[in-house]
Amino acid sequence: MSTAAPQRSRPAATIPHEMLGQMRVPTFADVERAAVAIAPHVRRTPLLRSPKLDAIAGAPVWLKTECLQVTGSFKARGAFNAMLALSPEQRARGVVAYSTGNHGQAIAWAAKTLGLQATVVMPVDAPKNKVQKATQQGAQVVHYDRRTQSREEIGMRLLEESGGTLVPPGDHPDVLAAQGTVALEALQDLPAEARANLGLFASPCGGGGLAAGCGLVIDALSPQTRQYAVEPAGFDDTVQSLAKGQRTPNAPGATTMSDALMAAIPAELPWEINHRFLSGALAVSDAEVRTAIRFALEELRLVVEPGGAVALAALLAGKLDLQGRDAVIVLSGGNIDTPLLRELLQDA
């Protein structure tokens, strides 16, 4: 793992998205505006400390507990910000989203709160609790087979049929900007000494929207801080992409318990930021994730889903070197399926 402070180049103002056309790249100012817009609708999640975790890491560790967020994950931030930006005419036609689970729940919650109709494209193997929570909020769920079908193509077809607005989980400037409020809150809430000594910020990574949004904040407010994205083994497309210098897909056929992070390839908009701002990315095994989930439950009294626990897993596995400096570790979600939680408790 690199120990040097990052040297960041500037993202482009816009990118030509392969499917969605010219797309604006958000800035730190967009994150600040998003923080104000979503404040009435989301929870300012606390930073928690654990003496045992500090001892393991050899430095102060601050846990950003998005597992306590409304809808159970950070995704509520982006969903609300994107929908708040819609015109009255767009709201009347509703929204379409695709999601492995948490973004779909967030879209459904935000749509119900704001009085919109939502359609969410979700894989047939998505955890039942995530599907149920989306439908309970009034969203229409359309299933697809992630091995043989493209959720993006299905989403575009639904858009043509409904005339609605697409709110994807990563390739949307308003979504990405709002995900950056995770880092904005964390840095604002750190004690002054800890913020001045902040050496590392690590978060889970699927399509890359959370890392990219947080990267805008770290670049603006704490440029000395190294930023790492953590992925599940077999779905380490950001690890591969950074190594090759271009977006690189995962090999087909991999499996992981971290269902929230099963992206096939880094999303185009987040990649424009992440390949410039990330100090690195790394992958963790399912066994390491299981250890992290049990640690969170037993030591922190927190329920964290597999995808939400990967950054903590990397820390516990000794894959993140804090160099004696403060670190922020994001626990990005808590929507664990009950049968899996029961299995983990039985194995403990």
Secondary structure, DSSP 8 states (H G I E B T S, - for coil): ---S--------SEEEETTTEEEE---HHHHHHHHHHHTTTS----EE--HHHHHHHTS-EEEEEGGGSGGGBTHHHHHHHHHHTS-HHHHHH-EEEE-SSHHHHHHHHHHHHHT--EEEEEETTS-HHHHHHHHHTT-EEEEE-TTT--HHHHHHHHHHHH--EE--SSS-HHHHHHHTHHHHHHHHHS-HHHHHTEEEEEEE-SSSHHHHHHHHHHHHH-TTSEEEEEEETT--HHHHHHHHTS-----TT---S-GGG--SS--HHHHHHHHHH-SEEEEE-HHHHHHHHHHIIIII-----TGGGHHHHHHHTT-S--TTSEEEEEE-B----HHHHHHHHHH-
